[in-house]
Amino acid sequence: METPDNKPKNPEAFAMGFANDTNHFIQCGMTLRDYFAAKAMQTLICNATSIGKLNGITIAQNAYNMADAMLAERSKP
């Protein structure tokens, strides 16, 4: 389940779909990558706070790295 640029597929996490006037299905909502990153960020923030090294940029980067890893693992058979 990879895209043409070899990145894991990133579907909508809480998709709400509707058809537009050309009958193409459109999805709106948070992506699965964003959802995974948000979940990972909770733990990263708690751990960073407990050791006194709270850095928002680093935490966000690490959260999205974790999300990318989860998407890659999810795409395996």
C-alpha contacts under 8 A as a table, 3 or more apart, distances in Angstrom:
res1	aa1	res2	aa2	distance
1	M	8	P	6.39
1	M	9	K	5.85
1	M	75	S	5.17
1	M	76	K	7.57
2	E	5	D	7.82
2	E	6	N	5.53
2	E	7	K	5.56
2	E	8	P	4.51
2	E	9	K	5.17
2	E	75	S	7.13
3	T	6	N	5.28
3	T	7	K	5.46
3	T	8	P	6.18
3	T	9	K	5.85
4	P	7	K	7.41
7	K	72	A	7.91
8	P	68	D	7.72
8	P	71	L	5.83
8	P	72	A	5.40
8	P	75	S	6.49
9	K	71	L	7.12
9	K	75	S	7.37
10	N	31	T	6.37
10	N	32	L	5.84
10	N	33	R	6.07
10	N	71	L	7.18
11	P	31	T	5.73
11	P	32	L	5.66
11	P	33	R	7.92
12	E	15	A	5.06
12	E	27	Q	7.28
12	E	28	C	7.35
12	E	29	G	6.04
12	E	30	M	5.71
12	E	31	T	4.11
12	E	32	L	5.40
13	A	29	G	6.99
13	A	30	M	5.59
13	A	31	T	4.97
13	A	32	L	4.38
13	A	35	Y	6.68
14	F	29	G	5.80
14	F	30	M	6.16
14	F	31	T	7.52
15	A	27	Q	5.79
15	A	28	C	5.75
15	A	29	G	5.22
15	A	30	M	7.29
16	M	27	Q	5.61
16	M	28	C	5.55
16	M	29	G	6.53
17	G	25	F	6.55
17	G	26	I	5.49
17	G	27	Q	4.43
17	G	28	C	6.43
18	F	25	F	5.65
18	F	26	I	5.53
18	F	27	Q	6.76
19	A	22	T	7.52
19	A	23	N	5.12
19	A	24	H	5.35
19	A	25	F	4.43
19	A	26	I	5.95
20	N	23	N	5.29
20	N	24	H	5.75
20	N	25	F	6.60
20	N	26	I	6.95
21	D	24	H	7.53
30	M	34	D	6.35
30	M	35	Y	6.81
31	T	34	D	5.22
31	T	35	Y	6.35
32	L	35	Y	4.96
32	L	36	F	6.09
33	R	36	F	5.17
33	R	37	A	6.08
33	R	64	Y	7.40
33	R	67	A	5.51
33	R	68	D	6.79
33	R	71	L	7.03
34	D	37	A	5.05
34	D	38	A	6.07
34	D	64	Y	7.69
34	D	67	A	7.50
35	Y	38	A	5.16
35	Y	39	K	6.33
36	F	39	K	5.19
36	F	40	A	6.19
36	F	63	A	7.93
36	F	64	Y	7.85
36	F	66	M	7.72
36	F	67	A	4.99
36	F	70	M	7.47
37	A	40	A	5.05
37	A	41	M	5.90
37	A	60	A	7.84
37	A	63	A	4.73
37	A	64	Y	5.06
37	A	65	N	7.98
37	A	66	M	6.74
37	A	67	A	4.96
38	A	41	M	5.03
38	A	42	Q	6.57
38	A	63	A	7.10
39	K	42	Q	5.55
39	K	43	T	7.37
40	A	43	T	5.67
40	A	44	L	6.39
40	A	63	A	5.32
40	A	66	M	6.83
40	A	67	A	7.35
41	M	44	L	4.91
41	M	45	I	5.95
41	M	59	I	6.66
41	M	60	A	6.83
41	M	62	N	7.91
41	M	63	A	5.16
42	Q	45	I	5.39
42	Q	46	C	6.36
43	T	46	C	5.11
43	T	47	N	6.13
44	L	47	N	5.22
44	L	48	A	5.97
44	L	59	I	6.31
44	L	63	A	7.41
45	I	48	A	5.05
45	I	49	T	5.95
45	I	54	L	6.92
45	I	59	I	6.92
46	C	49	T	5.23
46	C	50	S	6.25
47	N	50	S	5.16
47	N	51	I	6.50
48	A	51	I	5.37
48	A	52	G	5.95
48	A	53	K	5.06
48	A	54	L	5.03
48	A	55	N	7.81
49	T	52	G	4.92
49	T	53	K	6.16
49	T	54	L	5.59
50	S	53	K	7.91
54	L	59	I	7.74
55	N	58	T	5.56
55	N	59	I	6.12
56	G	59	I	5.11
56	G	60	A	6.07
57	I	60	A	5.20
57	I	61	Q	6.17
58	T	61	Q	5.11
58	T	62	N	6.08
59	I	62	N	5.14
59	I	63	A	6.02
60	A	63	A	5.01
60	A	64	Y	6.28
61	Q	64	Y	5.31
61	Q	65	N	6.15
62	N	65	N	4.93
62	N	66	M	6.13
63	A	66	M	5.13
63	A	67	A	6.20
64	Y	67	A	4.78
64	Y	68	D	6.04
65	N	68	D	5.13
65	N	69	A	6.28
66	M	69	A	5.05
66	M	70	M	6.23
67	A	70	M	5.02
67	A	71	L	6.20
68	D	71	L	5.10
68	D	72	A	6.15
69	A	72	A	5.07
69	A	73	E	6.14
70	M	73	E	5.09
70	M	74	R	5.97
71	L	74	R	4.95
71	L	75	S	6.29
72	A	75	S	5.32
72	A	76	K	6.96
73	E	76	K	5.54
